[in-house]
Amino acid sequence: MRWFTRTRGSKRQIGKRFPVVEKKKLPQRFSIPRPRARPPLSISNVTYEPATQEKDGFISFRLNGANISNKIKIADTARVGQFDLFTPTVYVHSNIPSKYQKALAQHESLEAYFRKRFGLNEEAEGHILAEDIERREFLKSRSLSDWMTYEKTVKFASRLGGKYRPAALRKAYEVLRIAMAKKD
């Protein structure tokens, strides 16, 4: 331990010794994989028809050549958003504002696609990948503050907390790469 002798201050303070607190080494920072290191997953040809309480909506888009289309139903479900394994339907909770329903429907459609096509767990890798793609697509047309508001709205409605770590995102992309290699 190092000590320091005070040279400035009041008469009482000058000459007093006190320990110097050494800075701790911070843990090595994890970073999100660089865009060029990620598989080129991008959404195009988005068709969206909003859902209401009386009428079902529709979302359709392409993800790297694969057509993904689902019906959107507004319902009071146990979760904020969920997909049906047997029919091409996505359920959105009625507490979600209409301006965020498209992003949530895209997210759930991506989770369903990753589950059906590659067998990824929608609670872990599938969710992380869907959220990453959803964020990139959301930020193409809206601001970062709007994304943060959307995230808070969804987390408040779902009563979930916490964020995923970038290391988990890296692992999810690795699992997807392995699953894609097995399919080919």
C-alpha positions in Angstrom: 0.0 0.0 0.0 1.3 3.5 -0.9 0.9 6.5 1.3 0.6 10.2 0.3 1.5 13.2 2.4 -0.8 16.1 2.0 0.9 19.4 0.9 -2.2 21.6 0.4 -5.3 22.4 2.5 -5.8 23.8 6.0 -3.1 23.9 8.7 -4.6 20.8 10.2 -4.6 18.9 6.9 -1.0 19.7 5.7 1.5 17.0 6.6 -1.1 14.3 7.3 -0.6 11.0 5.5 -3.3 9.0 3.9 -3.3 5.8 1.8 -3.6 6.0 -2.0 -6.2 3.8 -3.4 -4.8 1.9 -6.4 -7.1 1.6 -9.4 -8.4 -1.9 -10.0 -7.9 -3.5 -13.3 -11.3 -3.6 -15.1 -12.4 -6.9 -16.7 -11.8 -7.2 -20.4 -14.7 -5.8 -22.3 -16.8 -8.0 -24.5 -18.0 -6.5 -27.8 -20.7 -7.3 -30.2 -19.4 -9.1 -33.2 -18.6 -6.8 -36.0 -21.1 -6.5 -38.8 -18.8 -8.2 -41.3 -18.2 -11.1 -38.9 -21.9 -11.8 -38.7 -23.8 -13.9 -41.2 -25.5 -11.5 -43.6 -29.0 -11.7 -42.3 -31.2 -9.0 -43.6 -34.9 -8.4 -44.0 -36.4 -7.2 -47.3 -39.8 -7.0 -49.1 -41.7 -6.3 -46.0 -45.5 -6.3 -46.3 -47.4 -5.3 -43.2 -51.1 -5.0 -42.6 -51.9 -3.9 -39.0 -54.1 -6.0 -36.8 -57.1 -4.7 -34.7 -59.2 -6.4 -32.1 -61.8 -7.3 -34.7 -59.5 -8.1 -37.7 -56.3 -10.2 -38.0 -53.3 -8.5 -39.5 -50.6 -9.9 -41.8 -46.8 -9.6 -41.9 -44.6 -11.0 -44.7 -40.9 -10.5 -45.5 -37.8 -12.2 -46.9 -34.9 -13.2 -44.8 -31.9 -14.1 -47.1 -34.1 -15.7 -49.7 -36.6 -17.4 -47.3 -40.2 -16.2 -47.4 -41.6 -15.7 -43.9 -45.3 -14.8 -43.6 -47.6 -14.9 -40.6 -51.0 -13.8 -39.6 -51.1 -11.4 -36.6 -53.7 -11.8 -33.9 -54.3 -9.4 -31.0 -55.0 -11.3 -27.8 -54.5 -11.3 -24.1 -51.8 -14.0 -24.0 -49.6 -15.1 -21.2 -46.6 -13.5 -23.0 -46.1 -10.2 -24.8 -45.7 -12.0 -28.1 -45.7 -15.6 -29.0 -46.0 -17.8 -32.1 -48.0 -20.9 -32.9 -46.0 -24.0 -33.8 -48.7 -25.5 -35.9 -50.2 -22.6 -37.8 -48.5 -19.5 -39.3 -49.9 -17.2 -36.6 -48.2 -14.7 -34.3 -50.0 -13.5 -31.2 -49.4 -10.0 -29.9 -50.6 -8.9 -26.5 -53.3 -6.2 -26.5 -51.2 -3.9 -24.1 -48.6 -3.3 -26.8 -49.3 0.1 -28.7 -50.1 -0.3 -32.3 -47.0 1.6 -33.5 -44.8 -1.2 -32.0 -46.9 -4.2 -33.1 -45.0 -4.5 -36.4 -41.6 -4.8 -34.7 -42.9 -7.4 -32.2 -44.6 -9.4 -35.0 -41.3 -9.4 -37.0 -39.5 -10.6 -33.8 -41.9 -13.4 -33.2 -41.9 -14.4 -36.9 -38.1 -14.6 -36.8 -38.1 -16.7 -33.6 -40.6 -19.1 -35.2 -38.5 -19.3 -38.4 -35.3 -20.1 -36.4 -37.2 -22.7 -34.3 -38.8 -24.5 -37.3 -35.9 -24.3 -39.7 -32.8 -24.7 -37.5 -34.2 -26.0 -34.3 -32.9 -23.1 -32.2 -34.4 -22.5 -28.8 -36.7 -19.5 -28.9 -35.9 -18.7 -25.3 -32.1 -18.5 -25.8 -30.3 -18.3 -29.2 -33.5 -17.8 -31.3 -34.5 -14.9 -29.1 -31.1 -13.2 -29.2 -30.8 -13.5 -33.0 -34.3 -12.3 -33.5 -33.7 -9.3 -31.2 -30.5 -8.4 -33.0 -32.1 -8.5 -36.5 -35.2 -6.7 -35.2 -33.0 -3.9 -33.7 -31.1 -3.4 -37.0 -34.4 -3.2 -39.0 -36.0 -0.9 -36.4 -33.1 1.5 -36.4 -33.2 1.8 -40.3 -36.5 3.7 -40.1 -36.6 5.1 -36.5 -34.4 6.8 -33.9 -32.4 5.2 -31.1 -34.6 6.8 -28.5 -37.7 5.3 -30.1 -35.9 1.9 -29.9 -35.2 2.4 -26.2 -38.9 3.4 -25.6 -40.0 0.3 -27.5 -37.6 -1.9 -25.4 -38.9 -0.5 -22.2 -42.5 -0.9 -23.3 -42.0 -4.6 -24.1 -40.0 -5.3 -21.0 -42.6 -3.6 -18.8 -45.5 -5.5 -20.5 -43.7 -8.8 -20.2 -42.3 -8.1 -16.6 -38.9 -9.3 -17.8 -35.7 -7.7 -16.9 -32.1 -7.6 -17.8 -30.3 -7.5 -21.1 -28.4 -10.2 -22.9 -24.6 -9.9 -23.0 -22.7 -9.5 -26.2 -21.0 -12.8 -25.5 -24.4 -14.5 -25.7 -25.0 -12.8 -29.0 -21.6 -14.2 -30.3 -22.6 -17.7 -29.1 -26.0 -17.4 -30.7 -24.5 -16.5 -34.1 -22.1 -19.4 -33.7 -25.0 -21.8 -33.0 -26.8 -20.5 -36.0 -23.7 -20.9 -38.2 -23.4 -24.6 -37.1 -27.1 -25.2 -37.6 -27.0 -23.7 -41.1 -24.0 -25.9 -41.9 -25.9 -29.0 -40.8 -28.9 -28.1 -43.0 -26.8 -27.8 -46.1 
